[in-house]
Amino acid sequence: MTDEALPPGSAVGAFHRYEESLVLRIMVDTQRVEIALQPPVVLESLSALFPEYGLIWNVAKPEATTLTDGPKLSVSMIVRDEEQFLARCLDSIKAVADEIVIVDTGSTDETAKIARCYTDKVYFHPWEDDFSKARNYSLSYCTGDWILQMDADEELVREDIPLLREGLARLAKRPEIDAVMITILSEVKGGNVSRSFFPRLFRRGLCHYEGIVHNQLVRSGGQIGKLPVRIVHYGYNVPEAEMHKKIARTEGLLRKQLEKDPTEPFAWTNLIHSHRNQHKPEFVIANAFRVLDNPRASGSNRQTTFGDLMVAYLESGEAGKGIPLAYQAMTEHPENADNLWLLAWLHKESGQTAEAIGDLETFLEMKAQEQREGVRVNAMFCDTFGKEPTALALLAEWRQELEPKLVKEAV
């Protein structure tokens, strides 16, 4: 890599350039680490590796199914002014849904007209500053055995429809399971992709939503399963003005939630993360320990905030303060590769290039293990999805940078 190709300034500038450098479009036929396309030996190992999740898939190729086979599936949605995305979403699910239920919370564009081209189950409820209330309205109109929750700015990967139908058929024999984890691949700025897992598929009548924003599914207490089905989310990769509107709405609702419960860790986690995404390290540093010192915070809350605080220290030129945080985060969740990625940048910015190289080598080993053994399904986001090529490029660059120093020391 030439000097001209390197980002100017400190490693902080390099960190942000590399974060935006690798364009990873979602190619539905070439997912390298998603369990949907893992070899049979990997799928066979999933039950033993992750017994806490009820495995409902097997290694056999799914047989062709029709809408009349197995349990009935309702797709549940809430929409408002989604004419830009809605048709793409509905096109992706129309072949698998037995019914599509849409609650419109006040569209002024062509959203309702587009919705009626796909379903006659379009209902209208005024927006009440509460996402869960709107989602629960939509759930109340569903009649299927199972419900798939989708947003208008998402798309079901069509190649995964047979996997979904086969999974539904198997769920008919698994009454102990009341919800199923689905892979969400979110496109973010720069063309990068974040991976997460959410219980988007669940039995009708046994689950509901709570929380006015970033709502969470509340289950009946049954087991949770998993399916190698992917949904692509485009809502984070929108024009800047539209993103600012989303951020303002979300932060307003989060602050409203905190007025009722000033120490609620989930709300603080999301508010801090929103400021991290806006590159406002002062807010993150000032408030991160509202989560990290909160006994009510979940492991997922803590891991998200650890990552946000590490990035804030990078952006504020205090990388050394982030290094012990990275080690603490890795101790709590050693399977989270994001911590190693950030630790590498913290070491590099602190002038510890040799340690940064070791971090990247361990990061690549962890990613290789994911490909061999399958991806662990958990409640954490993965911001390093597909970062292996970038890590390899950095590794070569940092080794080359370190070589003259090692030669000089040897002399």
C-alpha positions as CSV (number, residue, x, y, z in Angstrom):
1,M,0.0,0.0,0.0
2,T,1.5,3.4,-1.0
3,D,1.8,6.4,1.3
4,E,-0.8,8.1,-0.9
5,A,-3.3,5.4,-0.2
6,L,-2.9,5.8,3.6
7,P,-5.3,8.1,5.4
8,P,-3.7,11.3,6.7
9,G,-3.1,11.9,10.4
10,S,-3.1,9.5,13.3
11,A,-4.3,6.0,13.5
12,V,-7.7,7.4,14.5
13,G,-8.1,8.7,10.9
14,A,-6.9,5.4,9.6
15,F,-9.4,3.6,11.8
16,H,-12.3,5.5,10.2
17,R,-11.0,5.2,6.7
18,Y,-10.7,1.4,7.0
19,E,-14.1,1.2,8.6
20,E,-15.5,2.7,5.4
21,S,-13.1,1.2,2.9
22,L,-14.4,-2.3,2.3
23,V,-17.6,-2.4,0.3
24,L,-19.4,-5.6,1.2
25,R,-22.6,-5.8,-0.8
26,I,-25.0,-8.5,0.3
27,M,-24.5,-11.3,-2.3
28,V,-27.1,-13.9,-1.3
29,D,-25.2,-16.7,-3.0
30,T,-21.8,-16.0,-1.5
31,Q,-22.2,-15.6,2.3
32,R,-19.0,-17.0,3.7
33,V,-19.8,-17.3,7.4
34,E,-23.6,-17.6,7.6
35,I,-24.7,-21.0,8.8
36,A,-27.2,-21.3,6.0
37,L,-24.3,-22.1,3.7
38,Q,-22.0,-24.0,6.0
39,P,-21.0,-27.5,5.0
40,P,-22.9,-30.4,6.5
41,V,-20.2,-31.2,9.1
42,V,-20.6,-27.7,10.5
43,L,-24.4,-28.0,10.7
44,E,-24.0,-31.3,12.4
45,S,-21.9,-29.7,15.0
46,L,-24.3,-26.9,15.9
47,S,-26.4,-28.9,18.3
48,A,-23.4,-29.9,20.4
49,L,-21.8,-26.5,20.2
50,F,-24.9,-24.5,21.2
51,P,-27.2,-26.7,23.3
52,E,-28.9,-23.6,24.7
53,Y,-30.7,-23.1,21.4
54,G,-33.1,-25.7,20.1
55,L,-31.7,-26.8,16.7
56,I,-34.6,-27.2,14.3
57,W,-32.6,-27.6,11.1
58,N,-30.8,-30.7,9.8
59,V,-28.1,-31.3,7.3
60,A,-30.4,-32.6,4.5
61,K,-31.3,-30.3,1.6
62,P,-34.8,-29.0,2.2
63,E,-37.5,-30.4,0.1
64,A,-39.7,-28.1,-2.0
65,T,-42.7,-26.9,-0.1
66,T,-45.8,-25.0,-0.9
67,L,-47.9,-22.5,1.1
68,T,-50.3,-25.3,2.0
69,D,-47.5,-27.3,3.8
70,G,-47.0,-27.0,7.5
71,P,-48.0,-24.3,9.9
72,K,-49.5,-21.0,8.5
73,L,-47.2,-18.0,8.5
74,S,-48.4,-14.4,9.1
75,V,-46.0,-11.6,8.3
76,S,-46.5,-8.7,10.6
77,M,-45.5,-5.1,9.8
78,I,-45.9,-1.5,10.9
79,V,-45.3,1.2,8.3
80,R,-45.3,5.0,7.9
81,D,-44.2,6.8,4.7
82,E,-42.3,3.8,3.4
83,E,-43.0,4.1,-0.4
84,Q,-39.2,4.0,-1.1
85,F,-38.7,0.5,0.4
86,L,-42.1,-1.2,0.9
87,A,-42.5,-2.9,-2.5
88,R,-39.1,-4.5,-2.3
89,C,-39.9,-5.9,1.1
90,L,-43.3,-7.3,0.1
91,D,-41.9,-8.8,-3.1
92,S,-39.4,-10.8,-0.9
93,I,-42.0,-12.3,1.4
94,K,-45.1,-12.8,-0.8
95,A,-44.0,-16.3,-1.8
96,V,-43.7,-17.5,1.8
97,A,-46.5,-15.6,3.7
98,D,-49.9,-17.1,4.1
99,E,-51.0,-13.6,5.1
100,I,-49.5,-10.2,5.3
101,V,-50.7,-7.9,8.0
102,I,-49.8,-4.2,7.8
103,V,-50.6,-1.4,10.3
104,D,-50.1,2.1,8.9
105,T,-49.4,4.7,11.6
106,G,-50.0,7.8,9.5
107,S,-48.5,7.7,6.0
108,T,-48.9,10.7,3.8
109,D,-47.2,9.1,0.7
110,E,-48.1,6.1,-1.5
111,T,-47.4,3.5,1.3
112,A,-51.0,2.4,1.8
113,K,-51.6,2.1,-1.9
114,I,-48.5,-0.1,-2.4
115,A,-49.5,-2.2,0.6
116,R,-53.0,-2.9,-0.9
117,C,-51.3,-4.3,-4.0
118,Y,-50.1,-7.2,-1.8
119,T,-52.7,-7.7,0.9
120,D,-56.2,-6.6,1.9
121,K,-55.2,-6.7,5.6
122,V,-54.1,-3.1,5.8
123,Y,-55.2,-1.3,9.0
124,F,-54.8,2.3,10.3
125,H,-53.8,3.3,13.8
126,P,-52.6,6.8,14.7
127,W,-48.9,7.0,15.8
128,E,-48.7,7.2,19.6
129,D,-45.0,7.5,20.1
130,D,-44.8,3.8,21.0
131,F,-43.3,1.2,18.6
132,S,-44.4,-1.7,20.8
133,K,-48.0,-0.5,20.9
134,A,-48.1,-0.3,17.1
135,R,-46.4,-3.7,16.7
136,N,-48.9,-5.3,19.1
137,Y,-51.8,-3.9,17.1
138,S,-50.4,-5.6,14.0
139,L,-49.9,-8.9,16.0
140,S,-53.6,-8.7,17.1
141,Y,-54.8,-9.0,13.4
142,C,-52.6,-12.0,12.6
143,T,-54.3,-15.4,12.2
144,G,-51.3,-17.7,11.3
145,D,-49.7,-20.2,13.6
146,W,-46.4,-18.4,13.4
147,I,-45.6,-14.7,12.9
148,L,-42.6,-13.3,11.1
149,Q,-42.0,-9.7,12.1
150,M,-40.6,-7.5,9.2
151,D,-39.9,-3.9,8.7
152,A,-40.5,-2.1,5.4
153,D,-36.8,-1.3,5.0
154,E,-35.9,-5.0,5.1
155,E,-35.8,-7.8,2.6
156,L,-36.0,-11.5,3.1
157,V,-33.2,-13.3,1.3
158,R,-35.2,-15.3,-1.3
159,E,-32.8,-18.2,-1.4
160,D,-33.7,-18.8,2.2
161,I,-37.4,-19.3,1.6
162,P,-37.1,-23.1,1.4
163,L,-35.2,-23.1,4.7
164,L,-37.9,-21.0,6.3
165,R,-40.7,-23.3,5.0
166,E,-38.8,-26.4,6.1
167,G,-38.2,-24.9,9.5
168,L,-41.8,-24.1,10.0
169,A,-42.7,-27.7,9.2
170,R,-40.2,-28.9,11.8
171,L,-41.5,-26.4,14.3
172,A,-44.9,-28.2,14.2
173,K,-43.1,-31.1,16.0
174,R,-41.4,-28.8,18.5
175,P,-44.1,-27.3,20.8
176,E,-41.5,-26.4,23.4
177,I,-40.1,-23.7,21.1
178,D,-42.0,-20.4,21.1
179,A,-39.5,-18.2,19.2
180,V,-36.7,-18.5,16.6
181,M,-33.6,-16.5,16.0
182,I,-33.1,-15.1,12.5
183,T,-30.0,-13.4,11.1
184,I,-30.2,-9.7,10.4
185,L,-27.6,-8.2,8.0
186,S,-27.6,-4.4,8.2
187,E,-26.0,-2.3,5.5
188,V,-24.3,0.7,7.1
189,K,-22.5,3.7,5.7
190,G,-19.5,2.9,3.4
191,G,-21.2,-0.3,2.2
192,N,-20.1,-2.3,5.3
193,V,-22.4,-4.9,7.0
194,S,-23.3,-5.5,10.6
195,R,-24.7,-8.9,11.7
196,S,-27.0,-9.6,14.5
197,F,-29.6,-12.2,15.6
198,F,-33.1,-11.5,16.7
199,P,-36.2,-13.6,17.5
200,R,-38.2,-12.4,14.5
201,L,-40.2,-15.6,14.1
202,F,-42.5,-16.6,17.0
203,R,-45.8,-18.4,17.8
204,R,-48.9,-16.3,17.6
205,G,-50.5,-15.6,21.0
206,L,-47.4,-16.4,23.1
207,C,-45.3,-13.3,22.5
208,H,-45.7,-9.5,22.5
209,Y,-43.6,-6.4,22.3
210,E,-42.6,-4.0,25.1
211,G,-40.6,-0.7,25.1
212,I,-41.6,2.4,23.3
213,V,-38.4,2.3,21.1
214,H,-36.0,-0.4,20.2
215,N,-38.8,-2.7,21.3
216,Q,-38.1,-6.1,22.7
217,L,-40.0,-9.3,22.2
218,V,-41.4,-10.7,25.5
219,R,-41.9,-14.5,25.2
220,S,-44.0,-16.9,27.2
221,G,-41.0,-18.7,28.7
222,G,-40.6,-21.5,26.1
223,Q,-37.3,-22.4,24.4
224,I,-35.8,-20.4,21.6
225,G,-34.7,-22.0,18.4
226,K,-32.7,-20.8,15.4
227,L,-33.0,-21.0,11.7
228,P,-30.3,-20.2,9.0
229,V,-32.6,-17.6,7.5
230,R,-31.3,-14.1,6.6
231,I,-33.0,-10.7,6.5
232,V,-31.2,-7.7,4.9
233,H,-31.8,-4.4,6.6
234,Y,-31.3,-1.2,4.6
235,G,-32.5,1.4,7.1
236,Y,-29.1,2.5,8.3
237,N,-27.8,3.3,4.8
238,V,-30.1,6.2,3.9
239,P,-29.4,9.9,3.0
240,E,-27.9,12.0,5.8
241,A,-31.0,14.2,6.2
242,E,-33.3,11.1,6.5
243,M,-30.9,9.6,9.0
244,H,-30.9,12.7,11.1
245,K,-34.7,12.6,11.3
246,K,-34.5,8.9,12.4
247,I,-31.9,9.7,15.1
248,A,-33.9,12.7,16.4
249,R,-37.1,10.6,16.7
250,T,-35.3,7.7,18.3
251,E,-33.3,9.8,20.8
252,G,-36.5,11.6,21.7
253,L,-38.3,8.4,22.6
254,L,-35.2,7.1,24.5
255,R,-35.2,10.2,26.6
256,K,-38.9,9.8,27.2
257,Q,-38.3,6.3,28.4
258,L,-35.5,7.5,30.7
259,E,-37.8,10.1,32.2
260,K,-39.9,7.2,33.5
261,D,-36.9,5.1,34.6
262,P,-33.7,7.1,34.8
263,T,-31.4,4.1,35.2
264,E,-33.0,1.8,32.6
265,P,-29.8,0.2,31.1
266,F,-31.3,-0.8,27.7
267,A,-32.4,2.8,27.0
268,W,-29.0,4.1,28.1
269,T,-27.2,1.5,25.9
270,N,-29.1,2.7,22.8
271,L,-28.7,6.4,23.6
272,I,-25.0,6.0,24.0
273,H,-24.7,3.9,20.9
274,S,-26.6,6.5,18.9
275,H,-24.0,9.1,20.0
276,R,-21.2,6.8,19.1
277,N,-22.6,6.5,15.6
278,Q,-22.7,10.3,15.4
279,H,-19.0,10.5,16.4
280,K,-19.8,12.3,19.7
281,P,-17.2,10.7,22.0
282,E,-17.7,13.2,24.8
283,F,-21.2,12.0,25.5
284,V,-20.2,8.4,25.3
285,I,-17.3,8.8,27.7
286,A,-19.5,10.9,30.1
287,N,-22.3,8.3,30.2
288,A,-20.9,4.8,29.4
289,F,-20.6,3.8,33.1
290,R,-24.4,4.4,33.5
291,V,-24.5,1.0,31.8
292,L,-21.2,-0.6,32.8
293,D,-21.8,0.1,36.5
294,N,-25.5,-0.8,36.4
295,P,-26.3,-4.2,38.0
296,R,-29.4,-4.3,35.8
297,A,-27.4,-4.3,32.5
298,S,-27.4,-7.4,30.5
299,G,-24.3,-9.0,28.9
300,S,-25.4,-7.6,25.5
301,N,-25.8,-4.1,27.0
302,R,-22.4,-4.2,28.5
303,Q,-20.7,-5.5,25.3
304,T,-22.3,-2.8,23.2
305,T,-21.2,-0.1,25.6
306,F,-17.7,-1.5,26.0
307,G,-17.4,-1.2,22.2
308,D,-18.8,2.3,22.1
309,L,-16.5,3.5,24.9
310,M,-13.4,2.0,23.1
311,V,-14.3,3.8,19.9
312,A,-14.9,7.0,21.9
313,Y,-11.4,6.8,23.5
314,L,-10.0,6.2,20.0
315,E,-11.8,9.3,18.6
316,S,-10.8,11.5,21.6
317,G,-7.1,10.6,21.4
318,E,-7.1,8.6,24.7
319,A,-6.5,5.1,23.3
320,G,-4.6,4.0,26.3
321,K,-7.7,4.2,28.4
322,G,-9.5,1.8,26.1
323,I,-7.0,-1.0,26.3
324,P,-8.1,-2.3,29.8
325,L,-11.7,-2.1,28.7
326,A,-11.0,-4.3,25.7
327,Y,-9.4,-6.9,27.9
328,Q,-12.4,-6.8,30.4
329,A,-14.8,-7.1,27.5
330,M,-13.0,-10.1,26.1
331,T,-13.0,-11.7,29.5
332,E,-16.8,-11.4,29.7
333,H,-17.4,-12.5,26.1
334,P,-14.4,-14.1,24.6
335,E,-16.4,-15.1,21.5
336,N,-16.9,-11.5,20.4
337,A,-14.4,-10.7,17.7
338,D,-15.3,-7.0,17.7
339,N,-13.3,-6.6,20.9
340,L,-10.1,-7.9,19.3
341,W,-10.6,-5.6,16.3
342,L,-10.9,-2.6,18.5
343,L,-8.0,-3.7,20.8
344,A,-5.8,-3.8,17.7
345,W,-6.6,-0.2,16.9
346,L,-6.2,0.9,20.5
347,H,-2.7,-0.7,20.6
348,K,-1.8,0.8,17.3
349,E,-2.9,4.3,18.3
350,S,-1.0,3.8,21.6
351,G,2.2,3.1,19.6
352,Q,2.2,-0.6,20.3
353,T,2.3,-1.9,16.8
354,A,3.6,-5.4,17.7
355,E,0.7,-5.9,20.1
356,A,-1.7,-4.7,17.4
357,I,-0.3,-7.2,15.0
358,G,-0.9,-10.0,17.5
359,D,-4.4,-8.8,18.0
360,L,-5.2,-9.0,14.3
361,E,-3.6,-12.4,14.0
362,T,-5.9,-13.7,16.8
363,F,-8.8,-11.9,15.2
364,L,-8.2,-13.8,11.9
365,E,-7.8,-17.1,13.8
366,M,-11.2,-16.5,15.5
367,K,-12.9,-15.7,12.1
368,A,-11.4,-18.9,10.6
369,Q,-12.8,-20.8,13.6
370,E,-16.2,-19.3,12.9
371,Q,-16.0,-20.6,9.3
372,R,-15.0,-24.1,10.5
373,E,-17.5,-24.5,13.3
374,G,-20.4,-22.1,12.5
375,V,-21.4,-18.8,13.8
376,R,-22.5,-18.5,17.4
377,V,-26.1,-17.2,17.7
378,N,-26.3,-14.6,20.5
379,A,-27.8,-11.3,21.3
380,M,-24.8,-9.2,20.3
381,F,-24.2,-7.2,17.1
382,C,-21.1,-8.1,15.0
383,D,-19.6,-5.0,13.5
384,T,-16.7,-7.0,12.1
385,F,-18.7,-9.1,9.7
386,G,-16.6,-9.6,6.6
387,K,-13.6,-7.7,7.9
388,E,-11.1,-10.4,7.2
389,P,-9.8,-8.8,3.9
390,T,-9.3,-5.5,5.7
391,A,-7.6,-7.2,8.6
392,L,-5.2,-9.0,6.2
393,A,-4.4,-5.7,4.4
394,L,-3.7,-4.0,7.8
395,L,-1.6,-6.9,8.9
396,A,0.7,-6.7,5.9
397,E,0.9,-2.9,6.3
398,W,1.7,-2.9,10.0
399,R,4.2,-5.7,9.6
400,Q,6.0,-3.7,6.9
401,E,5.9,-0.6,9.2
402,L,7.4,-2.6,12.1
403,E,10.2,-4.3,10.1
404,P,12.6,-1.3,9.9
405,K,12.2,-0.8,13.7
406,L,13.0,-4.5,14.4
407,V,16.1,-4.3,12.1
408,K,17.3,-1.2,13.8
409,E,16.9,-2.8,17.3
410,A,18.7,-5.9,16.1
411,V,21.7,-3.7,15.0
